[in-house]
Amino acid sequence: MAGSKKKKSSRATVKPRAKAAPRKAAPKTSHAKVTRPTKKPSPVKKVAAKRRVTAPDPPRPAPLARPRQPRSFADRIRDCDAGTAVWFITAGSVEHAAIQGRGTDGAVVICTDAGVKEVVSAGNLFETADEARAARYR
């Protein structure tokens, strides 16, 4: 068969297909716009009259206090300052107490450490136990 050409097989001309990339799920996007429901305008409210706010008064400076002179024990006894610690002589022994108040005719009401209230003369009160012991032998 001269002059006759052989047909090429169709298989020989077909190239093998390239492998496709693995498919991914397409992202879901909605193209529809989200619309919010329309709001009704709020009714007009009655506004109460606002009070005028004023600035607070500046703090006043503290009054200048006079420096107190230390009071002597005799002054505290004469004035019967409550709570002043004193020593006194009773029945030949020396005891500790605190002034509670004023009595009559130079007497002072004291409360002993045992909690007993007594009335003693102001001349029987001493600032220290040593003074009271020394006065006991006069």
CORDABEL-V671198 format. One record per pair of residues at least 6 apart in sequence whose C-alpha atoms are under 6 Angstrom apart, sorted by sequence separation. I is the first residue (numbers start at 1). J is the second residue. If there is no record, write none. Layout:
# CORDABEL-V671198
i | j
I | J
I | J
This chain:
# CORDABEL-V671198
i | j
88 | 94
102 | 108
103 | 109
111 | 117
126 | 132
88 | 95
102 | 109
110 | 117
87 | 95
101 | 109
110 | 118
87 | 96
100 | 109
109 | 118
86 | 96
100 | 110
109 | 119
86 | 97
99 | 110
108 | 119
85 | 97
86 | 98
98 | 110
108 | 120
85 | 98
98 | 111
107 | 120
84 | 98
97 | 111
107 | 121
83 | 98
84 | 99
97 | 112
107 | 122
83 | 99
97 | 113
106 | 122
82 | 99
82 | 100
80 | 101
80 | 102
88 | 124
88 | 125
87 | 125
87 | 126
86 | 126
86 | 127
87 | 129
